[in-house]
Amino acid sequence: MRVTQGTFSFLPDLTDDQIRRQVQYALDKGWALGIEHTDDPHPRNTYWEMWGQPMFDLRDAAGVMSELRSCREAHPGHYIRINAFDSERGFETVRLSFIVQRPAEEPGFRLERTEDRGRMIRYRLHPYATDKPSGSRYGK
Amino acid sequence: MNDVSKVVRGPGRSRYTPGVIPYAKMGYWDADYVPKDTDILAVFRITPQEGVDPIEAAAAVAGESSTATWTVVWTDRLTACDAYRARAYKLERVPGSADQYFAYVAYDLALFEAGSIANLTASIIGNVFGFKPVKALRLEDMRLPVPYVKTFQGPATGIVVERERLDKFGRPLLGATVKPKLGLSGKNYGRVVFEALKGGLDFVKDDENINSQPFMHWRDRFLYTMEAVNSASAHTGEVKGHYLNVTAATMEDMYERAEFARDLGSVIVMIDLVIGYTAIQSMAKWARANDMILHLHRAGHSTYTRQKNHGISFRVIAKWMRLAGVDHIHAGTVVGKLEGDPAIVAGIYDSLREPSSPANLQRGLFFEQDWASLRKVMPVASGGIHAGQMHQLLTYLGEDVVLQFGGGTIGHPMGIQAGATANRVALEAMVLARNEGRDIWNEGPEILAAAARHCQPLRAALDTWKDVTYQYASTDTVDFVNTATAT
């Protein structure tokens, strides 16, 4: 299966050139770019590992692409996303977040159902990848 | 002690002689009045009866929506009545109209209870709309002062927190309403929800009149729907939701349904505007306390918002609902099947989403409005829209909006999942192109056609609905444009 989190997951994987143009758009808006990676794709896994801090002072798309290359080299099997953070009052949140690398194999999720009182069912989403310890799920 | 001039304020002692005197002379018209920053301001479109002086009509509206009755009462003098009288302070003829006027009225903050839409509306739209000397009356806009805004909870969740909870950024959210509206069993209903969510939508929605009917009781719907939501989430790795409509006959019933939705793990519940302002505020409070997004369907509003000469402008309802505390509200599509002039819709969206907005007559905003950090409401665009209009929707409505394609998902020739996928691909392709600096307004059809080359469902959607548009003149339009538009 294909995890479809992020702004552009229904499109074919973005080329580096397409990624750079999105980064430039965010920079032009004055947003800070951040790179994050994980090997736990649970939709409520909010805190992916930060590849350094958000780049508040970096205003050059080439610099962001260079950080992305380093992150990919260090974690070739992880999900990687680029976040654009807007510190403007009234937002102070991520304004754009898209996946720029995903594992070759995405085993997906198991839906566990626990029958409760009456016909109530409690649901739990279990990523198959997390059956293995962190670090050995999709390779590095 | 006996200095009468100190005791009798304003119009003087003769003001209180028993009998009937014009409202304007009772102190409800004051052309020199400078509104205080703390006043609540309202602008009404007044159509006086023939022979009625428009200033007197404006004063009457101010009077009847505050302290006045039809005759002089001496008991006014037991109060600081000058302070409690609303004042009509400005009157303008509606551009291009012979018999309509905009009357501006200021109300002292002390006239209102803190944090109560019911109290506010009982004054502002209470008796006055049936008042005989005006042929028709429409509440066009309001300025809600910061000290008053701060007495309301506001949206239970708000746009920022909603996006963070759903982990969805950078694009409009996508939804659909289950069709047919009525008649599906719980199990069949859940099938539609599952297909649409798995295909790529973020939300599916109950319709306004889906409550607990013989063909599908509410518990059945909730149980099957949440199976669909969770299953779709497992297939996609995304947070998904279905607006479970908890509208019911009593607050007790609504709380029972909302609690069941919460216990099943739903991220969102829904109510209809027809439940009333107090019930809406109660549900907003409940939603805040239960980490729930609150969706409002504006069922019924067109009975009083659509005609230009009488009723309430929807922008006023939108402002009240931001105070009342809903997170989503249907607010117009511009391009779809329902009423929606582009400038009017832009003004409504500003009132829902901006931290503050300046007066902008071209958008129908008569006053500056500061929301004092009250959270933002996500507008919902729903009704007769399809993937082929994506460039127009994104241009008109921006990013913080839920685009709901009901027929445009479920009516897809290749099935519901394909319909959902077509919409999601069209949306992502359009956002990508816009961010790259493309001129989506003019290049939209090309961008969609290019995206359809890697997405057969989008190709089929574009072919099926390519000629569907709703080109009718809007009824509710702005007055301050080059061409006059009075009814």
Boltz contact constraints between the chains, C-beta under 6 A:
constraints:
  - contact:
      token1: [A, 3]
      token2: [B, 237]
      max_distance: 6.0
  - contact:
      token1: [A, 4]
      token2: [B, 236]
      max_distance: 6.0
  - contact:
      token1: [A, 4]
      token2: [B, 238]
      max_distance: 6.0
  - contact:
      token1: [A, 5]
      token2: [B, 237]
      max_distance: 6.0
  - contact:
      token1: [A, 5]
      token2: [B, 238]
      max_distance: 6.0
  - contact:
      token1: [A, 7]
      token2: [B, 170]
      max_distance: 6.0
  - contact:
      token1: [A, 7]
      token2: [B, 171]
      max_distance: 6.0
  - contact:
      token1: [A, 8]
      token2: [B, 428]
      max_distance: 6.0
  - contact:
      token1: [A, 8]
      token2: [B, 432]
      max_distance: 6.0
  - contact:
      token1: [A, 10]
      token2: [B, 200]
      max_distance: 6.0
  - contact:
      token1: [A, 10]
      token2: [B, 424]
      max_distance: 6.0
  - contact:
      token1: [A, 10]
      token2: [B, 425]
      max_distance: 6.0
  - contact:
      token1: [A, 10]
      token2: [B, 428]
      max_distance: 6.0
  - contact:
      token1: [A, 11]
      token2: [B, 428]
      max_distance: 6.0
  - contact:
      token1: [A, 12]
      token2: [B, 454]
      max_distance: 6.0
  - contact:
      token1: [A, 21]
      token2: [B, 436]
      max_distance: 6.0
  - contact:
      token1: [A, 22]
      token2: [B, 435]
      max_distance: 6.0
  - contact:
      token1: [A, 25]
      token2: [B, 435]
      max_distance: 6.0
  - contact:
      token1: [A, 41]
      token2: [B, 237]
      max_distance: 6.0
  - contact:
      token1: [A, 43]
      token2: [B, 237]
      max_distance: 6.0
  - contact:
      token1: [A, 43]
      token2: [B, 238]
      max_distance: 6.0
  - contact:
      token1: [A, 43]
      token2: [B, 239]
      max_distance: 6.0
  - contact:
      token1: [A, 90]
      token2: [B, 355]
      max_distance: 6.0
  - contact:
      token1: [A, 93]
      token2: [B, 160]
      max_distance: 6.0
  - contact:
      token1: [A, 94]
      token2: [B, 169]
      max_distance: 6.0
  - contact:
      token1: [A, 96]
      token2: [B, 169]
      max_distance: 6.0
  - contact:
      token1: [A, 96]
      token2: [B, 170]
      max_distance: 6.0
  - contact:
      token1: [A, 97]
      token2: [B, 169]
      max_distance: 6.0
  - contact:
      token1: [A, 109]
      token2: [B, 234]
      max_distance: 6.0
  - contact:
      token1: [A, 111]
      token2: [B, 230]
      max_distance: 6.0
  - contact:
      token1: [A, 111]
      token2: [B, 231]
      max_distance: 6.0
  - contact:
      token1: [A, 111]
      token2: [B, 234]
      max_distance: 6.0
  - contact:
      token1: [A, 119]
      token2: [B, 223]
      max_distance: 6.0
  - contact:
      token1: [A, 123]
      token2: [B, 230]
      max_distance: 6.0
  - contact:
      token1: [A, 123]
      token2: [B, 265]
      max_distance: 6.0
  - contact:
      token1: [A, 125]
      token2: [B, 234]
      max_distance: 6.0
